[in-house]
């Protein structure tokens, strides 16, 4: 699943009241997505891929990293 989709899912669930377990699951999904995007990005760069595709992947990685930071900064009450 893409980072923007995961961000949307997280925001929806967070508004409704997300459980710790669910936040951890989404965090793991985002980590996997970011890792896959990084691998794809490296492959594209090595092959001299299209700038638009490279920029697109970099944006997904940035969004994923921001979401990871947001989840990591959550506080339990």
HTML snippet that shows the backbone in 3Dmol.js (N, CA, C, O; Angstrom):
<script src="https://3Dmol.org/build/3Dmol-min.js"></script>
<div id="view" style="width:600px;height:400px;position:relative"></div>
<script>
const pdb = `
ATOM      1  N   UNK A   1       0.852  -1.173   0.000  1.00  0.00           N
ATOM      2  CA  UNK A   1       0.000   0.000   0.000  1.00  0.00           C
ATOM      3  C   UNK A   1       0.901   1.240   0.000  1.00  0.00           C
ATOM      4  O   UNK A   1       1.971   1.240   0.608  1.00  0.00           O
ATOM      5  N   UNK A   2       0.465   2.265  -0.672  1.00  0.00           N
ATOM      6  CA  UNK A   2       1.283   3.464  -0.798  1.00  0.00           C
ATOM      7  C   UNK A   2       1.246   4.303   0.482  1.00  0.00           C
ATOM      8  O   UNK A   2       0.319   4.207   1.285  1.00  0.00           O
ATOM      9  N   UNK A   3       2.268   5.115   0.642  1.00  0.00           N
ATOM     10  CA  UNK A   3       2.359   5.980   1.821  1.00  0.00           C
ATOM     11  C   UNK A   3       1.163   6.940   1.934  1.00  0.00           C
ATOM     12  O   UNK A   3       0.635   7.111   3.033  1.00  0.00           O
ATOM     13  N   UNK A   4       0.721   7.570   0.836  1.00  0.00           N
ATOM     14  CA  UNK A   4      -0.444   8.452   0.958  1.00  0.00           C
ATOM     15  C   UNK A   4      -1.708   7.698   1.411  1.00  0.00           C
ATOM     16  O   UNK A   4      -2.508   8.231   2.181  1.00  0.00           O
ATOM     17  N   UNK A   5      -1.880   6.474   0.938  1.00  0.00           N
ATOM     18  CA  UNK A   5      -3.035   5.675   1.351  1.00  0.00           C
ATOM     19  C   UNK A   5      -2.951   5.322   2.829  1.00  0.00           C
ATOM     20  O   UNK A   5      -3.950   5.373   3.547  1.00  0.00           O
ATOM     21  N   UNK A   6      -1.765   4.969   3.271  1.00  0.00           N
ATOM     22  CA  UNK A   6      -1.572   4.648   4.683  1.00  0.00           C
ATOM     23  C   UNK A   6      -1.783   5.877   5.553  1.00  0.00           C
ATOM     24  O   UNK A   6      -2.343   5.780   6.645  1.00  0.00           O
ATOM     25  N   UNK A   7      -1.337   7.034   5.073  1.00  0.00           N
ATOM     26  CA  UNK A   7      -1.538   8.271   5.828  1.00  0.00           C
ATOM     27  C   UNK A   7      -3.028   8.558   5.967  1.00  0.00           C
ATOM     28  O   UNK A   7      -3.491   8.931   7.045  1.00  0.00           O
ATOM     29  N   UNK A   8      -3.771   8.388   4.898  1.00  0.00           N
ATOM     30  CA  UNK A   8      -5.217   8.612   4.942  1.00  0.00           C
ATOM     31  C   UNK A   8      -5.868   7.646   5.935  1.00  0.00           C
ATOM     32  O   UNK A   8      -6.708   8.050   6.739  1.00  0.00           O
ATOM     33  N   UNK A   9      -5.480   6.384   5.876  1.00  0.00           N
ATOM     34  CA  UNK A   9      -6.039   5.388   6.796  1.00  0.00           C
ATOM     35  C   UNK A   9      -5.722   5.767   8.252  1.00  0.00           C
ATOM     36  O   UNK A   9      -6.593   5.712   9.120  1.00  0.00           O
ATOM     37  N   UNK A  10      -4.476   6.149   8.500  1.00  0.00           N
ATOM     38  CA  UNK A  10      -4.078   6.527   9.856  1.00  0.00           C
ATOM     39  C   UNK A  10      -4.892   7.723  10.344  1.00  0.00           C
ATOM     40  O   UNK A  10      -5.398   7.718  11.466  1.00  0.00           O
ATOM     41  N   UNK A  11      -5.016   8.743   9.502  1.00  0.00           N
ATOM     42  CA  UNK A  11      -5.751   9.947   9.908  1.00  0.00           C
ATOM     43  C   UNK A  11      -7.209   9.625  10.212  1.00  0.00           C
ATOM     44  O   UNK A  11      -7.771  10.145  11.175  1.00  0.00           O
ATOM     45  N   UNK A  12      -7.827   8.769   9.395  1.00  0.00           N
ATOM     46  CA  UNK A  12      -9.217   8.369   9.634  1.00  0.00           C
ATOM     47  C   UNK A  12      -9.347   7.654  10.976  1.00  0.00           C
ATOM     48  O   UNK A  12     -10.215   7.989  11.781  1.00  0.00           O
ATOM     49  N   UNK A  13      -8.500   6.690  11.209  1.00  0.00           N
ATOM     50  CA  UNK A  13      -8.568   5.916  12.447  1.00  0.00           C
ATOM     51  C   UNK A  13      -8.178   6.756  13.653  1.00  0.00           C
ATOM     52  O   UNK A  13      -8.735   6.578  14.736  1.00  0.00           O
ATOM     53  N   UNK A  14      -7.234   7.665  13.480  1.00  0.00           N
ATOM     54  CA  UNK A  14      -6.805   8.528  14.576  1.00  0.00           C
ATOM     55  C   UNK A  14      -7.950   9.436  15.019  1.00  0.00           C
ATOM     56  O   UNK A  14      -8.134   9.670  16.214  1.00  0.00           O
ATOM     57  N   UNK A  15      -8.715   9.943  14.063  1.00  0.00           N
ATOM     58  CA  UNK A  15      -9.873  10.790  14.389  1.00  0.00           C
ATOM     59  C   UNK A  15     -10.911  10.026  15.203  1.00  0.00           C
ATOM     60  O   UNK A  15     -11.545  10.581  16.100  1.00  0.00           O
ATOM     61  N   UNK A  16     -11.075   8.752  14.877  1.00  0.00           N
ATOM     62  CA  UNK A  16     -12.083   7.928  15.549  1.00  0.00           C
ATOM     63  C   UNK A  16     -11.582   7.388  16.888  1.00  0.00           C
ATOM     64  O   UNK A  16     -12.373   6.940  17.717  1.00  0.00           O
ATOM     65  N   UNK A  17     -10.281   7.432  17.091  1.00  0.00           N
ATOM     66  CA  UNK A  17      -9.673   6.883  18.308  1.00  0.00           C
ATOM     67  C   UNK A  17      -8.931   5.602  17.972  1.00  0.00           C
ATOM     68  O   UNK A  17      -9.525   4.524  17.940  1.00  0.00           O
ATOM     69  N   UNK A  18      -7.664   5.717  17.729  1.00  0.00           N
ATOM     70  CA  UNK A  18      -6.856   4.581  17.290  1.00  0.00           C
ATOM     71  C   UNK A  18      -6.270   3.857  18.501  1.00  0.00           C
ATOM     72  O   UNK A  18      -5.876   4.479  19.487  1.00  0.00           O
ATOM     73  N   UNK A  19      -6.224   2.540  18.402  1.00  0.00           N
ATOM     74  CA  UNK A  19      -5.623   1.750  19.480  1.00  0.00           C
ATOM     75  C   UNK A  19      -4.107   1.715  19.287  1.00  0.00           C
ATOM     76  O   UNK A  19      -3.602   1.964  18.192  1.00  0.00           O
ATOM     77  N   UNK A  20      -3.406   1.410  20.348  1.00  0.00           N
ATOM     78  CA  UNK A  20      -1.954   1.281  20.284  1.00  0.00           C
ATOM     79  C   UNK A  20      -1.585   0.199  19.279  1.00  0.00           C
ATOM     80  O   UNK A  20      -0.689   0.386  18.454  1.00  0.00           O
ATOM     81  N   UNK A  21      -2.277  -0.928  19.351  1.00  0.00           N
ATOM     82  CA  UNK A  21      -1.990  -2.052  18.454  1.00  0.00           C
ATOM     83  C   UNK A  21      -2.160  -1.645  16.990  1.00  0.00           C
ATOM     84  O   UNK A  21      -1.337  -1.994  16.143  1.00  0.00           O
ATOM     85  N   UNK A  22      -3.215  -0.917  16.702  1.00  0.00           N
ATOM     86  CA  UNK A  22      -3.476  -0.491  15.325  1.00  0.00           C
ATOM     87  C   UNK A  22      -2.419   0.508  14.859  1.00  0.00           C
ATOM     88  O   UNK A  22      -1.980   0.446  13.711  1.00  0.00           O
ATOM     89  N   UNK A  23      -2.006   1.421  15.729  1.00  0.00           N
ATOM     90  CA  UNK A  23      -0.957   2.377  15.377  1.00  0.00           C
ATOM     91  C   UNK A  23       0.344   1.645  15.054  1.00  0.00           C
ATOM     92  O   UNK A  23       1.057   2.026  14.125  1.00  0.00           O
ATOM     93  N   UNK A  24       0.655   0.594  15.817  1.00  0.00           N
ATOM     94  CA  UNK A  24       1.861  -0.195  15.559  1.00  0.00           C
ATOM     95  C   UNK A  24       1.753  -0.891  14.207  1.00  0.00           C
ATOM     96  O   UNK A  24       2.722  -0.920  13.448  1.00  0.00           O
ATOM     97  N   UNK A  25       0.582  -1.454  13.897  1.00  0.00           N
ATOM     98  CA  UNK A  25       0.384  -2.118  12.607  1.00  0.00           C
ATOM     99  C   UNK A  25       0.593  -1.144  11.446  1.00  0.00           C
ATOM    100  O   UNK A  25       1.277  -1.462  10.473  1.00  0.00           O
ATOM    101  N   UNK A  26       0.004   0.030  11.557  1.00  0.00           N
ATOM    102  CA  UNK A  26       0.163   1.022  10.491  1.00  0.00           C
ATOM    103  C   UNK A  26       1.620   1.454  10.391  1.00  0.00           C
ATOM    104  O   UNK A  26       2.142   1.622   9.289  1.00  0.00           O
ATOM    105  N   UNK A  27       2.278   1.635  11.528  1.00  0.00           N
ATOM    106  CA  UNK A  27       3.695   2.006  11.541  1.00  0.00           C
ATOM    107  C   UNK A  27       4.516   0.968  10.779  1.00  0.00           C
ATOM    108  O   UNK A  27       5.373   1.322   9.968  1.00  0.00           O
ATOM    109  N   UNK A  28       4.258  -0.300  11.038  1.00  0.00           N
ATOM    110  CA  UNK A  28       4.987  -1.362  10.346  1.00  0.00           C
ATOM    111  C   UNK A  28       4.699  -1.348   8.846  1.00  0.00           C
ATOM    112  O   UNK A  28       5.605  -1.542   8.035  1.00  0.00           O
ATOM    113  N   UNK A  29       3.443  -1.118   8.481  1.00  0.00           N
ATOM    114  CA  UNK A  29       3.086  -1.036   7.062  1.00  0.00           C
ATOM    115  C   UNK A  29       3.812   0.123   6.381  1.00  0.00           C
ATOM    116  O   UNK A  29       4.301  -0.013   5.259  1.00  0.00           O
ATOM    117  N   UNK A  30       3.874   1.252   7.061  1.00  0.00           N
ATOM    118  CA  UNK A  30       4.540   2.429   6.498  1.00  0.00           C
ATOM    119  C   UNK A  30       6.039   2.168   6.357  1.00  0.00           C
ATOM    120  O   UNK A  30       6.637   2.521   5.340  1.00  0.00           O
ATOM    121  N   UNK A  31       6.644   1.554   7.366  1.00  0.00           N
ATOM    122  CA  UNK A  31       8.071   1.230   7.260  1.00  0.00           C
ATOM    123  C   UNK A  31       8.336   0.350   6.041  1.00  0.00           C
ATOM    124  O   UNK A  31       9.301   0.574   5.311  1.00  0.00           O
ATOM    125  N   UNK A  32       7.487  -0.644   5.820  1.00  0.00           N
ATOM    126  CA  UNK A  32       7.641  -1.524   4.664  1.00  0.00           C
ATOM    127  C   UNK A  32       7.469  -0.777   3.352  1.00  0.00           C
ATOM    128  O   UNK A  32       8.209  -1.002   2.394  1.00  0.00           O
ATOM    129  N   UNK A  33       6.487   0.113   3.320  1.00  0.00           N
ATOM    130  CA  UNK A  33       6.234   0.899   2.119  1.00  0.00           C
ATOM    131  C   UNK A  33       7.407   1.825   1.804  1.00  0.00           C
ATOM    132  O   UNK A  33       7.830   1.928   0.653  1.00  0.00           O
ATOM    133  N   UNK A  34       7.925   2.490   2.819  1.00  0.00           N
ATOM    134  CA  UNK A  34       9.067   3.389   2.621  1.00  0.00           C
ATOM    135  C   UNK A  34      10.285   2.592   2.145  1.00  0.00           C
ATOM    136  O   UNK A  34      11.004   3.036   1.250  1.00  0.00           O
ATOM    137  N   UNK A  35      10.516   1.427   2.735  1.00  0.00           N
ATOM    138  CA  UNK A  35      11.653   0.597   2.316  1.00  0.00           C
ATOM    139  C   UNK A  35      11.505   0.167   0.857  1.00  0.00           C
ATOM    140  O   UNK A  35      12.477   0.172   0.102  1.00  0.00           O
ATOM    141  N   UNK A  36      10.284  -0.205   0.463  1.00  0.00           N
ATOM    142  CA  UNK A  36      10.051  -0.604  -0.926  1.00  0.00           C
ATOM    143  C   UNK A  36      10.256   0.580  -1.874  1.00  0.00           C
ATOM    144  O   UNK A  36      10.843   0.428  -2.946  1.00  0.00           O
ATOM    145  N   UNK A  37       9.774   1.749  -1.479  1.00  0.00           N
ATOM    146  CA  UNK A  37       9.966   2.944  -2.300  1.00  0.00           C
ATOM    147  C   UNK A  37      11.449   3.284  -2.432  1.00  0.00           C
ATOM    148  O   UNK A  37      11.909   3.660  -3.510  1.00  0.00           O
ATOM    149  N   UNK A  38      12.186   3.153  -1.349  1.00  0.00           N
ATOM    150  CA  UNK A  38      13.630   3.447  -1.407  1.00  0.00           C
ATOM    151  C   UNK A  38      14.348   2.483  -2.351  1.00  0.00           C
ATOM    152  O   UNK A  38      15.214   2.894  -3.124  1.00  0.00           O
ATOM    153  N   UNK A  39      13.988   1.205  -2.285  1.00  0.00           N
ATOM    154  CA  UNK A  39      14.617   0.217  -3.168  1.00  0.00           C
ATOM    155  C   UNK A  39      14.284   0.520  -4.625  1.00  0.00           C
ATOM    156  O   UNK A  39      15.155   0.461  -5.493  1.00  0.00           O
ATOM    157  N   UNK A  40      13.019   0.843  -4.887  1.00  0.00           N
ATOM    158  CA  UNK A  40      12.610   1.182  -6.244  1.00  0.00           C
ATOM    159  C   UNK A  40      13.307   2.451  -6.729  1.00  0.00           C
ATOM    160  O   UNK A  40      13.718   2.539  -7.886  1.00  0.00           O
ATOM    161  N   UNK A  41      13.436   3.428  -5.842  1.00  0.00           N
ATOM    162  CA  UNK A  41      14.100   4.678  -6.179  1.00  0.00           C
ATOM    163  C   UNK A  41      15.562   4.423  -6.541  1.00  0.00           C
ATOM    164  O   UNK A  41      16.063   4.958  -7.530  1.00  0.00           O
ATOM    165  N   UNK A  42      16.236   3.614  -5.746  1.00  0.00           N
ATOM    166  CA  UNK A  42      17.648   3.317  -6.024  1.00  0.00           C
ATOM    167  C   UNK A  42      17.793   2.622  -7.373  1.00  0.00           C
ATOM    168  O   UNK A  42      18.706   2.925  -8.142  1.00  0.00           O
ATOM    169  N   UNK A  43      16.886   1.687  -7.656  1.00  0.00           N
ATOM    170  CA  UNK A  43      16.925   0.983  -8.929  1.00  0.00           C
ATOM    171  C   UNK A  43      16.705   1.947 -10.099  1.00  0.00           C
ATOM    172  O   UNK A  43      17.401   1.876 -11.112  1.00  0.00           O
ATOM    173  N   UNK A  44      15.732   2.846  -9.944  1.00  0.00           N
ATOM    174  CA  UNK A  44      15.474   3.838 -10.989  1.00  0.00           C
ATOM    175  C   UNK A  44      16.690   4.735 -11.223  1.00  0.00           C
ATOM    176  O   UNK A  44      17.057   5.016 -12.364  1.00  0.00           O
ATOM    177  N   UNK A  45      17.302   5.175 -10.138  1.00  0.00           N
ATOM    178  CA  UNK A  45      18.491   6.031 -10.267  1.00  0.00           C
ATOM    179  C   UNK A  45      19.628   5.283 -10.957  1.00  0.00           C
ATOM    180  O   UNK A  45      20.326   5.846 -11.800  1.00  0.00           O
ATOM    181  N   UNK A  46      19.810   4.019 -10.598  1.00  0.00           N
ATOM    182  CA  UNK A  46      20.877   3.220 -11.210  1.00  0.00           C
ATOM    183  C   UNK A  46      20.645   3.016 -12.698  1.00  0.00           C
ATOM    184  O   UNK A  46      21.597   2.906 -13.471  1.00  0.00           O
ATOM    185  N   UNK A  47      19.373   2.966 -13.101  1.00  0.00           N
ATOM    186  CA  UNK A  47      19.034   2.744 -14.506  1.00  0.00           C
ATOM    187  C   UNK A  47      18.813   4.037 -15.265  1.00  0.00           C
ATOM    188  O   UNK A  47      18.494   4.011 -16.453  1.00  0.00           O
ATOM    189  N   UNK A  48      18.979   5.174 -14.589  1.00  0.00           N
ATOM    190  CA  UNK A  48      18.753   6.458 -15.246  1.00  0.00           C
ATOM    191  C   UNK A  48      17.283   6.676 -15.561  1.00  0.00           C
ATOM    192  O   UNK A  48      16.928   7.133 -16.648  1.00  0.00           O
ATOM    193  N   UNK A  49      16.427   6.343 -14.593  1.00  0.00           N
ATOM    194  CA  UNK A  49      14.982   6.429 -14.780  1.00  0.00           C
ATOM    195  C   UNK A  49      14.460   7.841 -14.969  1.00  0.00           C
ATOM    196  O   UNK A  49      15.187   8.824 -14.827  1.00  0.00           O
ATOM    197  N   UNK A  50      13.190   7.911 -15.290  1.00  0.00           N
ATOM    198  CA  UNK A  50      12.524   9.187 -15.548  1.00  0.00           C
ATOM    199  C   UNK A  50      12.514  10.075 -14.308  1.00  0.00           C
ATOM    200  O   UNK A  50      12.256   9.614 -13.197  1.00  0.00           O
ATOM    201  N   UNK A  51      12.799  11.348 -14.520  1.00  0.00           N
ATOM    202  CA  UNK A  51      12.841  12.303 -13.421  1.00  0.00           C
ATOM    203  C   UNK A  51      11.491  12.396 -12.721  1.00  0.00           C
ATOM    204  O   UNK A  51      11.440  12.504 -11.496  1.00  0.00           O
ATOM    205  N   UNK A  52      10.399  12.356 -13.477  1.00  0.00           N
ATOM    206  CA  UNK A  52       9.066  12.453 -12.869  1.00  0.00           C
ATOM    207  C   UNK A  52       8.805  11.288 -11.924  1.00  0.00           C
ATOM    208  O   UNK A  52       8.247  11.476 -10.843  1.00  0.00           O
ATOM    209  N   UNK A  53       9.208  10.082 -12.329  1.00  0.00           N
ATOM    210  CA  UNK A  53       9.007   8.896 -11.483  1.00  0.00           C
ATOM    211  C   UNK A  53       9.889   8.984 -10.232  1.00  0.00           C
ATOM    212  O   UNK A  53       9.456   8.632  -9.134  1.00  0.00           O
ATOM    213  N   UNK A  54      11.110   9.450 -10.403  1.00  0.00           N
ATOM    214  CA  UNK A  54      12.021   9.618  -9.266  1.00  0.00           C
ATOM    215  C   UNK A  54      11.444  10.635  -8.287  1.00  0.00           C
ATOM    216  O   UNK A  54      11.426  10.400  -7.079  1.00  0.00           O
ATOM    217  N   UNK A  55      10.972  11.768  -8.811  1.00  0.00           N
ATOM    218  CA  UNK A  55      10.372  12.798  -7.952  1.00  0.00           C
ATOM    219  C   UNK A  55       9.144  12.259  -7.227  1.00  0.00           C
ATOM    220  O   UNK A  55       8.936  12.542  -6.047  1.00  0.00           O
ATOM    221  N   UNK A  56       8.339  11.485  -7.938  1.00  0.00           N
ATOM    222  CA  UNK A  56       7.128  10.896  -7.353  1.00  0.00           C
ATOM    223  C   UNK A  56       7.484   9.972  -6.189  1.00  0.00           C
ATOM    224  O   UNK A  56       6.860  10.036  -5.129  1.00  0.00           O
ATOM    225  N   UNK A  57       8.470   9.127  -6.382  1.00  0.00           N
ATOM    226  CA  UNK A  57       8.894   8.214  -5.314  1.00  0.00           C
ATOM    227  C   UNK A  57       9.479   8.982  -4.134  1.00  0.00           C
ATOM    228  O   UNK A  57       9.224   8.635  -2.980  1.00  0.00           O
ATOM    229  N   UNK A  58      10.254  10.013  -4.412  1.00  0.00           N
ATOM    230  CA  UNK A  58      10.823  10.820  -3.333  1.00  0.00           C
ATOM    231  C   UNK A  58       9.720  11.472  -2.504  1.00  0.00           C
ATOM    232  O   UNK A  58       9.848  11.596  -1.285  1.00  0.00           O
ATOM    233  N   UNK A  59       8.643  11.888  -3.158  1.00  0.00           N
ATOM    234  CA  UNK A  59       7.516  12.484  -2.440  1.00  0.00           C
ATOM    235  C   UNK A  59       6.831  11.442  -1.561  1.00  0.00           C
ATOM    236  O   UNK A  59       6.466  11.738  -0.424  1.00  0.00           O
ATOM    237  N   UNK A  60       6.654  10.232  -2.072  1.00  0.00           N
ATOM    238  CA  UNK A  60       6.058   9.168  -1.264  1.00  0.00           C
ATOM    239  C   UNK A  60       6.929   8.847  -0.051  1.00  0.00           C
ATOM    240  O   UNK A  60       6.420   8.627   1.048  1.00  0.00           O
ATOM    241  N   UNK A  61       8.227   8.822  -0.256  1.00  0.00           N
ATOM    242  CA  UNK A  61       9.152   8.560   0.851  1.00  0.00           C
ATOM    243  C   UNK A  61       9.056   9.670   1.895  1.00  0.00           C
ATOM    244  O   UNK A  61       9.016   9.398   3.095  1.00  0.00           O
ATOM    245  N   UNK A  62       9.019  10.912   1.439  1.00  0.00           N
ATOM    246  CA  UNK A  62       8.902  12.043   2.368  1.00  0.00           C
ATOM    247  C   UNK A  62       7.608  11.935   3.177  1.00  0.00           C
ATOM    248  O   UNK A  62       7.623  12.114   4.395  1.00  0.00           O
ATOM    249  N   UNK A  63       6.495  11.646   2.509  1.00  0.00           N
ATOM    250  CA  UNK A  63       5.221  11.506   3.206  1.00  0.00           C
ATOM    251  C   UNK A  63       5.259  10.353   4.207  1.00  0.00           C
ATOM    252  O   UNK A  63       4.742  10.466   5.319  1.00  0.00           O
ATOM    253  N   UNK A  64       5.870   9.254   3.802  1.00  0.00           N
ATOM    254  CA  UNK A  64       5.981   8.101   4.692  1.00  0.00           C
ATOM    255  C   UNK A  64       6.816   8.409   5.921  1.00  0.00           C
ATOM    256  O   UNK A  64       6.452   8.033   7.035  1.00  0.00           O
ATOM    257  N   UNK A  65       7.938   9.094   5.722  1.00  0.00           N
ATOM    258  CA  UNK A  65       8.797   9.456   6.849  1.00  0.00           C
ATOM    259  C   UNK A  65       8.087  10.414   7.802  1.00  0.00           C
ATOM    260  O   UNK A  65       8.250  10.318   9.019  1.00  0.00           O
ATOM    261  N   UNK A  66       7.303  11.334   7.251  1.00  0.00           N
ATOM    262  CA  UNK A  66       6.536  12.247   8.106  1.00  0.00           C
ATOM    263  C   UNK A  66       5.503  11.490   8.926  1.00  0.00           C
ATOM    264  O   UNK A  66       5.312  11.776  10.108  1.00  0.00           O
ATOM    265  N   UNK A  67       4.840  10.527   8.303  1.00  0.00           N
ATOM    266  CA  UNK A  67       3.842   9.739   9.024  1.00  0.00           C
ATOM    267  C   UNK A  67       4.502   8.897  10.109  1.00  0.00           C
ATOM    268  O   UNK A  67       3.971   8.785  11.214  1.00  0.00           O
ATOM    269  N   UNK A  68       5.644   8.310   9.808  1.00  0.00           N
ATOM    270  CA  UNK A  68       6.362   7.545  10.828  1.00  0.00           C
ATOM    271  C   UNK A  68       6.693   8.431  12.027  1.00  0.00           C
ATOM    272  O   UNK A  68       6.536   8.015  13.175  1.00  0.00           O
ATOM    273  N   UNK A  69       7.148   9.640  11.759  1.00  0.00           N
ATOM    274  CA  UNK A  69       7.477  10.567  12.838  1.00  0.00           C
ATOM    275  C   UNK A  69       6.231  10.928  13.644  1.00  0.00           C
ATOM    276  O   UNK A  69       6.285  11.015  14.871  1.00  0.00           O
ATOM    277  N   UNK A  70       5.126  11.133  12.963  1.00  0.00           N
ATOM    278  CA  UNK A  70       3.880  11.462  13.648  1.00  0.00           C
ATOM    279  C   UNK A  70       3.443  10.323  14.569  1.00  0.00           C
ATOM    280  O   UNK A  70       3.040  10.558  15.708  1.00  0.00           O
ATOM    281  N   UNK A  71       3.525   9.099  14.074  1.00  0.00           N
ATOM    282  CA  UNK A  71       3.144   7.944  14.894  1.00  0.00           C
ATOM    283  C   UNK A  71       4.093   7.808  16.071  1.00  0.00           C
ATOM    284  O   UNK A  71       3.655   7.544  17.190  1.00  0.00           O
ATOM    285  N   UNK A  72       5.381   7.984  15.836  1.00  0.00           N
ATOM    286  CA  UNK A  72       6.380   7.851  16.917  1.00  0.00           C
ATOM    287  C   UNK A  72       6.192   8.914  17.996  1.00  0.00           C
ATOM    288  O   UNK A  72       6.561   8.699  19.151  1.00  0.00           O
ATOM    289  N   UNK A  73       5.626  10.046  17.630  1.00  0.00           N
ATOM    290  CA  UNK A  73       5.470  11.136  18.614  1.00  0.00           C
ATOM    291  C   UNK A  73       4.143  11.059  19.374  1.00  0.00           C
ATOM    292  O   UNK A  73       3.866  11.905  20.225  1.00  0.00           O
ATOM    293  N   UNK A  74       3.330  10.053  19.073  1.00  0.00           N
ATOM    294  CA  UNK A  74       2.045   9.905  19.774  1.00  0.00           C
ATOM    295  C   UNK A  74       2.292   9.614  21.256  1.00  0.00           C
ATOM    296  O   UNK A  74       3.278   8.981  21.633  1.00  0.00           O
ATOM    297  N   UNK A  75       1.372  10.093  22.068  1.00  0.00           N
ATOM    298  CA  UNK A  75       1.447   9.872  23.518  1.00  0.00           C
ATOM    299  C   UNK A  75       0.263   9.013  23.949  1.00  0.00           C
ATOM    300  O   UNK A  75      -0.857   9.200  23.473  1.00  0.00           O
ATOM    301  N   UNK A  76       0.513   8.088  24.836  1.00  0.00           N
ATOM    302  CA  UNK A  76      -0.560   7.301  25.421  1.00  0.00           C
ATOM    303  C   UNK A  76      -1.108   8.039  26.622  1.00  0.00           C
ATOM    304  O   UNK A  76      -0.351   8.634  27.389  1.00  0.00           O
ATOM    305  N   UNK A  77      -2.405   8.007  26.789  1.00  0.00           N
ATOM    306  CA  UNK A  77      -3.030   8.688  27.914  1.00  0.00           C
ATOM    307  C   UNK A  77      -3.674   7.692  28.831  1.00  0.00           C
ATOM    308  O   UNK A  77      -4.258   8.075  29.845  1.00  0.00           O
TER     309      UNK A  77
END
`;
const viewer = $3Dmol.createViewer("view");
viewer.addModel(pdb, "pdb");
viewer.setStyle({}, {cartoon: {color: "spectrum"}});
viewer.zoomTo();
viewer.render();
</script>
